[in-house]
Amino acid sequence: MLRVLQYRYILLFLLPAILFQSCIKEYSYERQDNTPPVIDTTPPQQIPPAELDFPYCGACDGKDQFEEGKWSFTAGISFLCGDIDTAIILAERTAFTFFGPSACAADMNVILTVYLNPFVLDHDQKNLFIPKVSFYYSKLGAAQFPLISRADNPFYAIIHNYNHQSKIANGTFTGYAYKPDLRSLPVTGKFKVKLL
């Protein structure tokens, strides 16, 4: 019985190694003449950069920071920014919405609604995690939103700081938004808004 197991071991493990060893090509670095070996200097093929989902906006260069009355976000590899021209907060101060046009396309707007409940912006606050946010990037006259969040794929916000005296909140938002072709893009953004 022991001998049968030894033969199986040889057949299963050693035989493939012996067979594949004979297929390995051998190279020798000994040369008959003094010519140097040929080295392939062809650069590797470059992978083309991913296509931007939205046109490049030079006005947004360096705008990835908190500025009062401004928003910015990255969608996929596109970076967009703009002004906040309207901000509305509920009388109970448990939800707010802001709107604003894109810096490079007057017909494009961002709309962000943050549902604060159970939080209330009636005193200074820091680091509030908000699990319910609606995000829209709209185009004037378009039948569909170029980007929209969906309730079945959560979108989040963090209010990093809210100063009740100045009524200014700064925060970040993140989640997945969907294009009209139903392709999702990761979105991360910033805002600093006055909530009167």
C-alpha positions as CSV (number, residue, x, y, z in Angstrom):
1,M,0.0,0.0,0.0
2,L,2.8,2.3,0.9
3,R,4.4,1.7,-2.5
4,V,1.2,2.6,-4.3
5,L,1.0,5.9,-2.4
6,Q,4.6,6.7,-3.4
7,Y,3.8,6.1,-7.1
8,R,0.8,8.3,-6.8
9,Y,2.9,11.0,-5.3
10,I,5.4,10.7,-8.1
11,L,2.6,10.8,-10.7
12,L,0.7,13.7,-9.2
13,F,3.5,16.0,-8.1
14,L,6.8,15.1,-9.6
15,L,5.8,14.1,-13.2
16,P,4.2,17.5,-14.1
17,A,7.3,19.3,-12.8
18,I,9.6,17.0,-14.9
19,L,7.5,17.5,-18.0
20,F,7.2,21.3,-17.6
21,Q,10.9,21.5,-16.9
22,S,11.6,20.2,-20.4
23,C,9.5,23.0,-21.9
24,I,11.5,25.8,-20.3
25,K,13.6,27.7,-22.7
26,E,17.1,28.2,-21.7
27,Y,19.1,31.4,-22.3
28,S,22.8,31.9,-22.3
29,Y,24.5,35.3,-21.8
30,E,27.7,34.1,-23.3
31,R,28.3,35.8,-26.6
32,Q,30.6,34.8,-29.4
33,D,31.4,38.4,-30.3
34,N,31.7,41.6,-28.4
35,T,28.5,43.3,-29.5
36,P,26.3,44.4,-26.7
37,P,22.9,42.8,-26.3
38,V,20.0,44.6,-27.9
39,I,17.8,46.3,-25.3
40,D,14.2,47.2,-26.2
41,T,13.8,50.9,-25.6
42,T,10.2,51.1,-26.8
43,P,8.2,52.8,-24.1
44,P,5.3,50.8,-22.8
45,Q,1.9,51.4,-24.3
46,Q,0.1,54.2,-22.5
47,I,-3.4,53.6,-21.3
48,P,-5.5,56.5,-22.5
49,P,-6.9,58.7,-19.7
50,A,-10.5,58.2,-18.6
51,E,-12.9,60.4,-20.4
52,L,-14.3,63.3,-18.4
53,D,-18.0,63.0,-17.6
54,F,-18.3,66.8,-17.6
55,P,-16.1,69.3,-19.6
56,Y,-13.0,70.6,-17.9
57,C,-13.6,73.9,-16.1
58,G,-10.5,76.1,-15.7
59,A,-12.4,78.5,-13.4
60,C,-12.5,75.7,-10.8
61,D,-8.7,75.2,-10.6
62,G,-7.7,75.7,-7.0
63,K,-11.3,75.9,-5.8
64,D,-11.3,72.6,-3.8
65,Q,-11.6,74.5,-0.5
66,F,-14.2,76.0,1.8
67,E,-15.2,79.5,0.7
68,E,-18.4,81.2,1.9
69,G,-21.1,81.1,-0.7
70,K,-19.4,78.4,-2.8
71,W,-19.8,74.7,-3.6
72,S,-17.5,72.3,-5.3
73,F,-17.5,68.6,-6.1
74,T,-15.7,65.8,-7.9
75,A,-17.8,63.4,-9.9
76,G,-15.7,60.5,-11.3
77,I,-12.6,62.4,-12.5
78,S,-14.5,65.7,-13.3
79,F,-14.2,68.6,-10.9
80,L,-16.9,71.2,-10.8
81,C,-17.5,74.3,-8.7
82,G,-19.8,77.3,-8.5
83,D,-21.6,79.9,-6.3
84,I,-24.5,79.4,-3.9
85,D,-27.0,82.0,-4.9
86,T,-30.0,80.8,-2.8
87,A,-30.2,79.0,0.6
88,I,-33.4,78.0,2.4
89,I,-33.7,76.6,5.9
90,L,-36.9,75.3,7.5
91,A,-38.3,77.5,10.3
92,E,-37.6,74.6,12.7
93,R,-34.0,74.5,11.3
94,T,-34.1,70.7,10.7
95,A,-33.4,70.8,7.0
96,F,-31.9,73.1,4.4
97,T,-31.5,73.4,0.7
98,F,-29.1,75.4,-1.4
99,F,-28.9,76.1,-5.1
100,G,-26.2,77.6,-7.3
101,P,-24.9,77.8,-10.9
102,S,-21.8,76.2,-12.2
103,A,-18.7,78.5,-12.7
104,C,-18.3,77.3,-16.3
105,A,-21.8,76.6,-17.5
106,A,-24.6,79.1,-16.6
107,D,-27.2,76.5,-17.5
108,M,-25.9,74.0,-15.0
109,N,-26.9,74.1,-11.3
110,V,-26.2,72.2,-8.1
111,I,-29.1,71.5,-5.7
112,L,-28.3,70.0,-2.3
113,T,-30.9,69.2,0.4
114,V,-29.7,68.1,3.8
115,Y,-32.3,66.6,6.2
116,L,-30.8,67.3,9.6
117,N,-33.4,65.5,11.8
118,P,-32.8,64.7,14.7
119,F,-30.3,67.6,14.7
120,V,-31.4,71.2,14.9
121,L,-29.2,74.2,13.8
122,D,-30.3,76.5,16.6
123,H,-26.9,76.6,18.4
124,D,-23.3,76.0,17.5
125,Q,-22.7,72.5,16.2
126,K,-19.7,70.5,15.1
127,N,-19.2,67.2,13.2
128,L,-22.8,66.3,12.5
129,F,-23.1,63.1,10.4
130,I,-26.2,63.4,8.2
131,P,-27.3,60.2,6.6
132,K,-30.1,61.6,4.4
133,V,-29.1,64.0,1.6
134,S,-30.6,64.7,-1.9
135,F,-28.1,65.8,-4.5
136,Y,-28.9,67.0,-8.0
137,Y,-26.8,68.5,-10.8
138,S,-29.3,70.0,-13.2
139,K,-29.2,71.4,-16.7
140,L,-31.7,74.2,-17.6
141,G,-34.3,72.8,-20.0
142,A,-33.0,69.2,-19.9
143,A,-35.6,66.4,-19.5
144,Q,-33.3,64.5,-17.1
145,F,-30.7,65.5,-14.5
146,P,-27.1,65.0,-15.6
147,L,-26.5,63.7,-12.1
148,I,-29.0,62.7,-9.4
149,S,-28.7,60.8,-6.1
150,R,-31.2,58.0,-5.4
151,A,-32.8,57.0,-2.1
152,D,-31.7,53.3,-2.6
153,N,-28.1,54.3,-2.6
154,P,-27.5,56.7,0.4
155,F,-25.9,60.0,0.0
156,Y,-24.3,61.5,3.2
157,A,-23.2,64.9,4.5
158,I,-21.1,66.0,7.4
159,I,-21.6,69.5,8.9
160,H,-18.1,70.2,10.1
161,N,-19.0,73.4,11.7
162,Y,-22.1,75.6,12.2
163,N,-21.8,79.0,13.9
164,H,-25.2,80.1,15.1
165,Q,-24.2,83.7,15.4
166,S,-23.0,84.1,11.8
167,K,-25.4,81.4,10.6
168,I,-22.6,79.9,8.5
169,A,-22.3,76.1,8.0
170,N,-19.5,74.4,6.2
171,G,-19.6,70.7,5.3
172,T,-18.8,67.9,2.9
173,F,-21.0,65.5,1.0
174,T,-20.4,62.1,-0.5
175,G,-22.2,59.3,-2.2
176,Y,-23.1,57.9,-5.6
177,A,-25.0,59.9,-8.2
178,Y,-26.5,58.6,-11.4
179,K,-26.3,59.8,-15.0
180,P,-29.3,59.5,-17.3
181,D,-27.8,56.2,-18.7
182,L,-28.0,54.8,-15.1
183,R,-24.2,54.7,-14.8
184,S,-23.2,55.7,-11.2
185,L,-20.3,58.1,-10.4
186,P,-18.7,58.6,-7.0
187,V,-19.3,62.2,-5.8
188,T,-17.5,64.1,-3.1
189,G,-17.9,67.8,-2.4
190,K,-17.7,70.8,-0.2
191,F,-19.9,73.8,0.7
192,K,-19.9,76.8,2.9
193,V,-23.3,78.4,3.1
194,K,-25.1,81.1,5.2
195,L,-28.4,79.8,6.5
196,L,-30.6,82.8,7.5
